[in-house]
Amino acid sequence: MTGTITHDPPHSAGGGQSGPLIVTEDTDLLDDLLRLCAAAGATPEVHHSVPATPAASTGTTGTLGTSGPAGARWPGGWEAAPLVLVGDDAARRVRGAVRRRGVVLVSRDQDDPGVWQRAVEIGADHVLVLPDGEQWLVDRIADVAEGVGRPALTVGVIGGRGGAGASTLACALAVTSAREGLRSLLVDADPLGGGLDVLLGGETAEGLRWPAFAASRGRVGGGALEESLPELHSLRVLSWDRGDCVTVPSQAVRAVLAAARRRGGTVVVDLPRRIDDGVAEVLAQLDVGLLVVPAELRAVAAAGRVAAAVGMVLRDLRVVTRGPYDSGLDDREVARLLGLPLAGEVPVESGLLRATDGKRPPGSSARGPLARFCRAFWERALVETGGGAA
């Protein structure tokens, strides 16, 4: 059981890795909390009561009531620790501590109504009762261990009709993002698209593809995900292999994309034109969607159906037009007909209209019109979202 009183805990400053602060004398509760920290890949600092200052602390990493090794670096004591787990037995002892965000009061008594009052007295954000709240707590501790900061700016690209050039634009956006120095991940959400690793010339590159994540449940580690994927043109790529698996459960899609977003930077997703449960999970985590529409009446008609389906899940969907234009159409008219904001016009470039050999992926020429379009898009998008993390 978990309960929320006020607000979420803060992200760790600077994105560095650090563990939670545990305050308790209950040895059974401490055993549980240490086990959950281990499951989340975090090493905690343990104290009987509120540590006065980091220099004066007497707790040690993972051990109660003994001195730490010389030169040990704690997360910073009560005020600076990214997350504080207070055992219900210690609530009275921390009542006078400085109020801060990110305090969780942890109890093992399912039937104690007084725990809520004690949580208010110490300014806790959450009340958690074990064992029901174990998965929630593991996820939160893992966030701390990963040094979670600003989530990745996540952009989905979808074609208004077949052959619109959505995959090539998605690759160009990711390549451009990586060239600008941002941590970049390109996700292929279309199992029938042939594989974006092929478009980037990396079909034989070592690393995991989507089928390897089909059994993922709960939380996927962001760092482990990033390191497991092929690295092509300075970005990480999650693509499909050439096997028979063409579906991944929606729970796995949700877990993998959430892990990718926690790493910060940018995530670009190449979307199929059909909306199933897995694609709906992706759409729910997007910040912006780009609908690539060739400026043809038939393409506009097809794009209208795609927009209607996507718009049921994604609020921020924008049109990207591509010429040449049918008579009477221009980029603004296409956007007006679809009732969507215009994100811009993709330059006509050979790499957008046909597959490449991967040696020079879409957007690889920094001075090319496609790269200039992508660079301008990222500049606007990062300003709109308040900046991005590298």
Summary of the structure (lengths in Angstrom):
residues: 390
radius of gyration: 24.4
end to end distance: 36.1
largest distance: 79.8
contacts: 1323
relative contact order: 0.13
helix: 36%
strand: 17%
